[in-house]
Amino acid sequence: MERGIYWVHLMVLVFCFVWSWIRISCQEDDAAAIYIVTLKQAPVAGSFYNNYDMSLNSVRKGATETLNTLNKPRNISSSDRRYSSYLVRYHNALLRKVLKGENYLKLYSYHYLVNGFAVLITPPQVEKLSRRREVANVALDFSVRTATTHTPQFLGLPRGAWVKEGGPEFAGEGVVIGFIDTGIDPTHPSFADDISENQYPVPAHFSGICEVTADFPSGSCNRKLIGARHFAASAITRGIFNASQDYASPFDADGHGTHTASVAAGNHGIPVIVAGHRFGNASGMAPRAHIAVYKALYKSFGGFAADVVAAIDQAAQDGVDIINLSITPNRRPLGLATFFNPIDMALLSAVKAGIFVVQAAGNTGPSPKSISSFSPWIFTVGAAAHDRIYNNSIILGNNITISGVGLASGTHKGKMYTLVAAIHALNNDTDVIDMYFDECQDPSLLNQELVHGNLLVCTYSIRFVLGLSTVKQAFETAKNLSAVGVIFNMDASVVGFQLNPTPMRMPGIIIPSPDDSKILLRYYNSSLVRDASMKKIINFGGVARILGGLKPNYISSAPKVMYYSARGPDPEDSFLNDADIMKPNLIAPGNLIWAAWSSLATDSAEFEGENFAMISGTSMAAPHIAGLAALIKQKFPKFSPSAIGSALSTTASVHDRQGGPIMAHRAYRNPDLNQSPATPFDMGSGFVNATAALNPGLIFDSEFSDFLSFLCGINGSSPVVLNYTGQSCGTYTITGTDLNLPAITIAFLNQSRTVQRTVTNMAANETYNVGWSSPFGVSVSVTPNHFFIGKGQRQILTVLFNATMNSSIASFGRIGLYGSNGHISTVPLSVISKIASNITNS
């Protein structure tokens, strides 16, 4: 499982980079850049050669070989290894031949899902490679970025899905989840393998290794954490890898990767202790699943597509069952259609190999078309709030109560304490140069006699948001001055910033509203007693007590779509206006999620040095689905990736805990005051129902050939499809609407349209009734509206849409399939309609 990775290898790479970069940069040609080059020849997962030329004479002669396409097992065989080795040599020979006598630097050879390589070359060299008939595509590398004690209970796992699968001790057993993220802290108890006396073997289909470095020593991997690698060649080649902030190993210096891995598959029953307070026990969604880590993102710079593609390729070769990507592109790659980028195309090959791929929707909401994960073969997850919230508050001496945030204890037995603002507690002999002294970052500036035994009032400015000042340092100041607690008033310059509860080791609170902060300061200032000159304060008359925010409250208006969760429909594309694909696929808990944190992580100053952190984002929602997918894979090992996605989607809920519609935030500022019922473009099929997903009844299945036909149906895409997949487009093509997805989206309904869906029964014989609600301005009919279907049988459903009025915006409906044995499958509809009278003939 483990293999030594010597530092000399890294030093050689760095030396090669420096020398090659100097030599390339000294040429008269334009500056070099990193490109991802894919070849027409099939990768290992697609095909292999019965008699390929090991001497590489074919490269030298420009010949091509005959491919034998087979359905191959994912775990790599000895013949696969030989072919992999052949492809690496093929890449090297091709570069030497095309760029003979020139300088370049190859970073990676891709060979399992993608046949190609990443290389540092100049624009003239790009032209030379692009002209070669062996080369399919040359794409410029691009950057990417990162995008539970209670959520198992909120999702009903202890009484539902876990019970059905034998309890948390068996939930996800035998399934491997691969995480392409910022690495992992292998010392965390969430990833220990000594938590069970039962047998816990590494799945036989997994062949990955565990890198060994100085900061990821031998023994870091075990039967839980069964693989760990890191990929950073693109960053190193660019000269931006910062060894002082990160590790050239799988170790997580950021915290994000450790957090996401534990959400999906962290051990069950791990105590969550933060800032000396206990917040229950943590568990992943599939606590018995295995974890394989492929670090391709870093604290100091994020990541790059070349490294991510290498990580995806390796994860698939190693035999992972599920890939979780809580990452998104910084922007759409230049010059490429939405779907045709190296990452999404590598993931298409992963799906072809039977791997279920989950990706975060992105944190760019609530604007429409802000989605960052759009391909139909990827399961895209948006973020929702769950029912647990943490509140804190203070009561002023005039009996006004102000709400705030802060994971802190209250002041002693409800006693009132004097309020002293930092701005009024300066040492008399202090010559204040730092204009931010009221942020309480430096105890030497403040008078301990004034602060001792009182509540210190500090200002929370934009500097806290930027990380220039920290809550933790303010509490260190308060501790050094013997204050009993800290109250932060929000500076008016911090507009619309949403605060997460912050751990505090002494009584404290942050008032997140500038308006509420004004109420506090108005009371405080009116209670000051000054001398006759009105310049010197002779008495601090304001008092308050902090109630504390350690105990959670539970609300019934959950779930709701968070303001930051990216929205659909698919973004506009250079090949088509709208893709007719419902995104996101689903929403899952993503707000205020407790999960494991790396012991040396520096991403959040407030959780630095802690073993757990409460973090929010679609990054946290995606691993919830990855873990639940592991439970489905465990129960239905032969389910295709599309079948797993269908089981999750068709069983999702569109109602909150009160039975009302799920709401969606519509604004970043004051989001709870700006919300309306969620549409499928906000939440996809709805909020995940973990227990129902394990018994879906009917599924909508799709194959690689369907996605290929969809890509071929995009106007002008045939050459790109051929370049990326090595397969020619035939005469049969389909649109996004025609994909056999558990949703129907029609961006432009020209009078009428007929759409078909095929369902497969995965349960016992059952009779179904079909009902539907039509989108506004559209009439819908479904045939048949009543059918019997045997176990394993298929049924075609024909859906007829007729426009009854014009509309410039999408309207929404839903089809429901109601089984006699209790199964319910729902299919969301979205349509923009045009009636015949307004259609202009061209």
N, C-alpha and C positions, 0 to 999 in steps of 0.2 A: 504493500500500500504506500510505502514511503520511499522517496528517492532523494539523495543529496543533491542540492543545487549550490554549487560553489560560487563564492563571490567573484572569483576570477572570471567566470563567464560574463558576469555583469560588467566588470571592468573592461574586458575585451570588447564587449558591445559598445560601451561608452567611448573607448579609444577609437574603435572603427568609425563610430558616428562622428567624432570630432575631426578625425583625419579626412574622412570622406566629405564631410560638410565643408571643411576648409577648401578642399580641392574642387568640389563642385561649385562653391560660391565664388571661387576665383575665376571661373570661366566667364566668358563674355555673355553667355546666354542668360535668360531670365532666371530668377531665383528658383531653387528646387523646392518641391513640396511632396507630401506623401500621397500616393494614389493607391487605390484598391483595384487590382487587375483581375478579372475573371476570364477563364479560358473556356472554349467550347467543349473540350473533352470532359467527360463525366467525372464527378467526384466518386469517392469510395461508396457513399450511401446510395448513389444512383445506379452505378454499373461497375463491372470490372472486366478486365481483358483476359480472355482465355490464353492468348499467346502474345502478350505485349512485349515489345522489344526492350529488354533490360539494358542493352548497350546504347540506347538512345539514338540509334542511327536515324530513326524517323525524324527526330528534331533536326539533325544535321542535313538530312535530305529533303526536309519539308514534306514528308509523307504523312498520311493519316492512317489510323488503325480502325478495325471493325469492332464496334461495341456490341456487347451482349447484355441487354438490359434485364435485370432480375430483381425480384423483391428480396432484399437481403436483410438478415437480422441486424439489429442495431449494434450489438456488442461485436467488436471488431475481431475477425478471424485471422489466422496466419496469412491467408491469401490477401486479405484486406491490408495487412501490415506491409506485405511486399508491394502491393499497389500504392499504398501511401508513400512508401519510400521511393518508389518509382516516380510518383508525381513531384516530390520534392526535387529530385534530380532533374526532372523534366523542366521545372521552373527555372532552376539554375542554368541549365543548358540554353534555354530560350533567351534568358537575359544576356548570357554571354554572347550568343549569336547575334542578337538584335543590337545590343549596345557594345559591340566589340571595341575594346580600347577606350571606352568611356567610363566615367565614374558614376556609380549608383550604389545604393545600399538597400538590400532586401531585408525587410523586418520580419515577415511571417510568410510561411507557405500554408495556404488553406487547402485541405484535401478531403475532408470527410463529407461535409454538407456542400461545400463550395470548392471548386477547383480553381485556384488562383493564388495570388500573393499580394502583399502590401510592400511597396517599394518607394524609396526616396529618389525622385528623378526630376529632371528639368522639363519645361514645356516642349522643347524639340524632341526630347526622348519620349515624351508622351505620344507625340505624333508618330514616331517610329513604331512604337508598340501597337498603337491603334491600327496601323496599316497591316499588321500581321494577320493572316487568316486564322491562326490558332487563337487569337485574342477575341473575346466576345465583348468585353466592356471595360472601360477605364474610367473610374470615378474618383473624384477628389475626396480625400478623407475629411470628415467633419466632426464637430464636437458634440458630446452628449452630456447630460446632467442627471443628478438624482431627482426625481419627481415625486399580551392583552390580558390585565387581570380579569376583566369583566366581560369582554366580548364573547367568549364561549358561552356564558350564561345567557347573554342577550340573544345569541343565535340559537339557543336551545340545545346545545350539544350534550350537556350532561344527561338530560332526560330524553334526548332524541337520537341524533346520529351516532354518538359514542356508544349509547346503550345497544343500538342495533348492531354495532360492530364489536361488541364484547367489552366496552369500556375504554377509557383513555389509555390503558396499558396495551391496547392492541390497535388503536386508531391510526391508520396509515401504514401499518407494518408491511415491509417489503417494497415500499414505494420510495424512489429517490427523487428529491426535489433539487434542482440546480439553481443557484442564485448568482446572477451576474450583477455585481454590486460593488461595494467598497471593501469587501473582505469579511472577516469574522474574528472575534476574540475567542480562541479555542479554550481558554481557561474558564469561561463562564459556565455556571452550573446548569444553565438551560441546554447545554450541549454535552453534558457528561453522559457516559454510558454505564455508570454504576447505579442507576436509579431503579433497576429491575433485576430480580433474581432469575427471571425467565431467560430463555435463549434469545439472543438478539443478533443473529448473523447478518453480515453484510450481504445484500442481495447478489446472487450469482451472476446476474446480468450486468453488474457494474464493474468496470475495469479501470476506474480512475486511480490516480496516485495522490499522495500528500507531499507537497514540496517541503523541504527542510532547509531552513535558514537560521541565522543567529537569533532572529526574533520570532521564528516559527519553528521551534526545536522539535526534534524527534519525540514522538509521543503526543503531539498536538492533535493528531487525528485519532479516532477510535471507532467504535461500532455505530455511533450516532453521527459524528462528523467524519464521513468516510472518504472525502476527497477535498483537496484545497490546492488551487493554483493561482498564479497572478500573471497579468498581461499588461505590460507598460511600454512596449517597444516604441509605439508611436510617440508617446510623451517623452521618452528618453531621447529619441532621435531629434525631437524639436528643441531639446535642451531645457525643458521646463519641469522635469522631474525634480522635486524638492525633497532631498533625503532628510532634511531637518524637520519636515512636517509630515512625512509619510514613510512607508516601509516598502522596500523592494521585496515583498513577500505577501502571502495571503492575509497577514494580520491587518485588522481594521483600525486605522488611526482616525476614522471619521465617526463611526457609530452607526451609520445608516444601514450597512450590510448586516451587522449583528442584530439590529432591531428587526429588520424584515425577516431574517432567517428564523428568529424566535417566534414571530407572529405566526408564521406558517407551520413550523415544526419544532418549536421549543418544547423542552420537557414539561411534564405536567406537575403542578403543585410546588413551584419554586417560589419561595417567599420574596416579595417585592419590598425592599427596605431602601428608602431614599431620604437623605438628610436626617437620618435617625428615626424616621417615622415608617410604620408598616402600612402598606396599602394592599393587603391581601396576597393571594398566590397567583402566579402567572402560569399560563399554559398556551402552547401553540394549538392551532386548529387540528393538526394531525401529529400529536406528540410522539407517536411511535415511528413516524416516517424518518427517513435518513436524509442527511444534508450533504450536498456537495457544493463547494464554493469556487467561483471563478471571478477573481477580483480583476475588474477592468476600469474601475472608477477610483479617484483619489481625492484626498482632502484639498490639496492645494490647487488643482486645476480641473477637476471633473474627469472627463474621459474622451476617447476618440473612437470613431467607428471602426478603424482598423483593429484596435485592441478588442472591441466588443465582438466583432465578427470572429476573431480568433477564439474568444471565450465561448461563443455559441458553438462553433465548429468542434471544439474540444469537448464541451459538455455532451453534445450528441454522440460523439465517438465513445465517450466514457460510458454511455448507457443511461443517462438520466431519463426519468419518465415525464417530468414536468420542468419547465423553465420559467422562472420568475424574473421579470425585468421591471424593477421599480425605477426605471430610467426612461428618459425621453430625449429626442434630439433638441439641441438649443434652437434650431430652426430647421425648416425643410431644406434638404441638401440642394444646392444650386444646380440648375440645369437638369434636374431629374423630375420625372413624374412622381406624384405622391407615393405610389406603391413601389416604384422601381428605385429603391435605394439599397445599398449593400446589406444593411441590417435586416430590413423586412424580407428581402429575398433569401437571406440565410435562414430566417425564421420559417419561411415557406418550405424550405428543404427540411427543416426540423419537423414541421407538421407532417410532411410526406413520410418522414421516418417514424411517425407515431408519437411524437412528443407534443404534449399540451402546453401551449405558450400563453402566459399571462403577462399583461403589461399595464402599468399605470396609465390612466388617461391623461395625466398632466395637471399641473396646478395653475393653469392660466384662465380659469373661469372668472366670472360667470358669463362671459361674452359668448354668443353663438359661434359655431365653427372654430372653437379654440382647442379642439381635440388634438392631441399629439400622438395618438396611437390609432391608426385608421384602417389598416389592412384587414380584410374579412377573415383571414386565417389566424389572426391574433385575437385573443379574448381580452377586451379592454375594460378596465374597471375604474369607476368613479368613486368618489369618497362621500360617505354619509356620516352624520352624527349618530351615536347610539344613545341609550337612555340614561347613562351615568354622567353627571356633571359635578364639578367641585365649585362651591361658592364660598366666599369669605365676605365679611362685612365688618364695619366699625359703627359704633354708636357714639355720637358726639354728646357733649354735656348738655346740649339743648334738645336731646332726645331724637335728633335726626339720624336715621340709619342710612349709610352709604354702602352699596355693594362693590365688591372688588374681587380680585383673584389672589391666590397665594396658598400653597400647600404648607400651611403653618398652624401651629397651635395658637390658642387664644391667650389673652393676658390672664393673670392669676385670678381665678374665682370671680370674674366679672368686675374686678376693681378698676376704677377710673384712674388714668395716669395723665400727667401734664404733657401737653404737646409743646415741643420745641423745634422750630424749623432750623435747618442748617444755616440758612441765610442770617439768622439771628444768634447763632452760636459760635461765631468766629472768635478765635483768640484775639485779645486786644492788641498783641504785639505782632500780629500776622500781617505781612504785606501781601495781599492777595493778588497774585498774578494769574492764577488759574480761574477763569471766569466760570468754570463749571464746578466750583467748590460745593454748590448746593446739591450736587449729585451724590455727595457723601462717599467719594472714592478715596479720600486722604484724611485719616484721623488726626494727623498733625495740625491740620488747619482749624480744628474745632476745639472748643473749650469743654473739657471733660466735666468740670463742675456744673456747667449748665445742662449737659446731656445726661449725666449720671441719674439713673432711676426713672428717667422719663421716656416718652415716645418721641423718637427722632423723625422729623418730617423731611423727606428728601424729594428731589425733583426727578421724574422719569422723563428724559428727553430723547430726542432722535438718536443721541449717541448710544443709548441702550439698544436700540434697534440695529444700529450699525456694528455693535460689539465693541465700541470704544470704551464704554462703561458697562459694569455688570452689577446685577442684583447681589450676587455673591460677595463682591468686594464691598458694597454698601453695608452688608450685614457684618463683614469683618470690621468695618469702621465702627458700627454700632456696638459690637462686642468689645472692642478695644476701649470705647468710651463708657462702657457699662450702662448702655441704654437698655430698657426693658423690651423694646421692639422698634420696628420701623414702619412708617407709612409713606408710600410713594404717591405723590400727586402727579397727574399726567400733564406734561407741558402741552400747550395748545398747538405746538408745531407738529406733534405726532397725530396726524389726522387719519382716521380710518384703520389704524394698525390694530390687528386682533391679537390679544394676549392669550397665551396658554397659561394654565396654572403653573406657578414656579415654586420649586421646593425651597423652603426656608427653615433654617435650624433654630430660629427663635420666633416669637410672635411677629407677624408682619402681614402686610397687605399692599397690593398695587391697585389704585383706583384707575381703571382703564378709560374712563370717560373724562375728557377735559371739562365738560359741564359740571359733572359731579365733583371734580377737583376744585372748581370754583366755589362750590358750596362749602367744602372743607376749608379752603383758604379764607373765605368770607367770615366764617365762624371764628377761625383762628385769629385773624387780624382784629376782629371786633372785640376779642377777649383780652387783647394785650393792654396792659396798663403802663403808660409812659409818664415820664417826669414832665415838669412844667414846660420845658422846651420842646416836648414831643419828639425828642431825638433818642433818648435813652429809655430802654424797656426796663421797668422796675419790677414787673410781675407778669409771668406767663399764666393767663387765666383760663385758657382753653384746655379741656380734658376730653379723653375718649377711652374707649376700651375696644379691643379686637376680639371678635367672637371666635375666630379660628376657622380653617377650611380643610381639615384633615378628613372629615367624614363626607362621603359622597351623597348626593341627592339623586333620586331617580324620577324621570319625567316620562309622561305617556305620549308626548308629541313627537317621539322619535320613531323611525329614522327620518332625517331630512337631508336633502342634497346640500352639501356645504358650498359656500360662496366661491371657494377657490377651485372646486372640482371642474375640470374642463368639460365643455359641452359639445354636442354634435349639432347638425349632422356633419358628415365628413367635410373637411376643408375643400375649397375650390382647388381644382387641379389643372395643370397645363394641358391635359388631354381632354378633360371633361369638366362641365360646370359643377355637377354634384354627382356623387358616386353611388347614390341609391343604396347606401348601406347604413344600417342603424348603428350609431355609436353614441355613447359607450354601450357595451353589451349589458352591463349590470352595475349596481352600486353595492358597496360593502362598507363595514365600519372603517373609517379612516381618520376620525377626529379624536384627539386626546386619547391616544392608544398607549397604554403601559406595555413595554416590552424590554427585552435585554438591551444593555448598552455596553459598549467596549470600555474596558477599564482605563485605557489610555486615549479615549476619544476626545477630540477637541472641537467637534462640530457645534456643540451647545455648551457655552460657558456655564450655564446654570446647572447642567448635569455632569459637569466635568468631575471625574473621580468616582462617579456613582456606577452601580451595576445595572440600574434600570433607568429608563427615561420615558417621559410622556411626550409623544411627538404626534403631529398631525400632517396629513397629506394623502394624496392618492397613492403615494409610495407605501403607505400603511394598509390601504384597502386591497391592493393587488395581492400581497402574500396571504391575506385572509382567504382569497379565492384559490390561490395555489394550494394551501393546506386542505381546503374543502375538496378540491379536485383530487387530492391524494386519497381521500376517503372514498370517492367515487371510483377511482382507479383500482383501489384495493378490492372493492365489491364487484366491479365489472372490469376485470383485467383486459378484456378484449375490446373495450370501448375505444373508438377512434377519438382523436382530439375534438372533432366536431360533435361527436356524441356526448362527450363530457360537457362541452360548452352548452349543448342543447339541454341537457339535464339541469344545469344550473339556471338557464334562462327561462325555460317554459314553466318552471315551478316557482319563480320569483314572485314576491308580493308587491302589490301597488298600494297597500294601505299601511298607515302607521299603527302604533299600539292601541290607539283609540278607535280604530276602524275607519278613520277619515283618510283622505288622500295624502300621499306623501308630498310634503312641501319642498320647495327649492328656493334657496336664497337667490335674489336677483341683483344684489349690489354688494360691493366689498365693504362699504361703510354702513354701519348699523344693519347688518344682514337680517337679523330677526324682525326688523321693522319693514323690510323690503323682501317679501316672499310671496309666492303663489304656488298653486298645485304644480307638481313636477310633470313634465312631458317626457316621452321616450328619448328626446334629445338631451334631457337632463340626466335620466336614470336608466336608459335602455329598457330592458324588460322589467326592471324594478329592483327591489332589495332582496338580496340572496336569502333563500329559505333552505338552510343546511339539511334539515331532516327530509323535507320533500324531495330534494335533489337526489337523494339516495334511492328514491322510488318514483322515477319520473313517468313510468308507464310508456308514453310515446316519446320518440326522439326524432329530430330532424338531422339527418346525417349528410355530410358532404365529403368529397374526396379531393385529392390533389388535382385530378383531371378537371374537376369543376372549377377550382380556383384558376387553373390554367386557361380554361375556356372564358372565364371572366376577364382575365388579363388580355386575352386575345380579342375580346369584344370592345376594348378601348380603342378608339379611332387612332390609327397610325402606330399602334403599339407592337405590331408583329416583329419588326427587327429587334426591339428591346427585349421582347419575350424570348426570342431565339438566342439573343446574346446571354441572357441571365440563366435560362433553363436548359439551353441546348436542344429545345424542342420547337418544331415549327408549328405555327398556328394552322389548323385545318379550317374547313368551311364552317364547322359548328362553333359558334360563339354565343355567349350569353351576357346579359347585363347584371349589375348588382342586384336588381329586383328579382332576377330569375335564379339566383343562387338559392339552394335549399336551406336557407337560414331560418331560425325561429323568430323572424320579424320580416315585415314587408315595408319597404320605403320606395315611394314613387315621387321623385323630385319634380316631374312634369307629367301630369296625367292629361294626355291629349284625347279628350272625349271619353274614351273607354280603353280598358286594358284587361286582359286575362292573365292571371298569374297562377302557377301551380306549385304546390308543395307536396312532398312525399313524407309520410310518417311511418315509422317502424315500431311495432309493439314489442317492448322488452319485458312485459309482464304477462300474466295469464290472459286467456281469452276474455274479451271485454266488448261491451257495446257502448258506443259514444254518441252523444248528441252534440251538435255544433250550434253555437250562438255567436252573435257578433254585435258590436256597436260601430256604426259607420262614422268616418271622419266627416266634419262639417262640409257641406257642399258636394258630398259624394254618396252614391248609393252602392251598397256592397251585397253580394250574394255568394254563398259558399255551397258547392255541390261535391259530394252529398252532404246533407245536413244531419244525417243519421246513418251510422254504419256499424257493422260488427267486424272485429279484427282479431284474428287468432294470434297466439304467441309466435313471435318471429316473423309475422306477416307484414306486408306493406299496404298502405292505402294512399292513393293520390287524391288530393283535395284541389279543386279548381275554384279560384276566387275571381269573381268578375267585379271590376270597378267601373262605375259610370259617373262622369262629372255632371252635377246638376247646377252648378254655378261657378263663376270665376273666383279665383283666390290667388293672392300674391304671397301668402304665407302658408306654412304647413298646418294642416289640421290632423287630429289624431283619433284613432279608434282601436278596437281590439277584437280578436277572434278568440273564443273560448271553446275548448274541447273537453266535454264533461263525461267521464267514464262511469259505467254502472258499478264499478268496484271502488270508486272514490278518487280515481286519478283525475287531475285537472291540468290541462296544458293551455297556456295562453300565448298569443302571438300579437305583439303590438303592431299597429299600422300607422303610417304617416304619409300624407298625400298633399301635393299642391295641384289643384285642378284647374282645367280650362275647358269651357264648353265650346261647341262647334262654331257659334256665331262670332266668336272673337279670335278664331284661328285664321290667319292670313295665308293664302296660298302663295307659294313662291315660284 
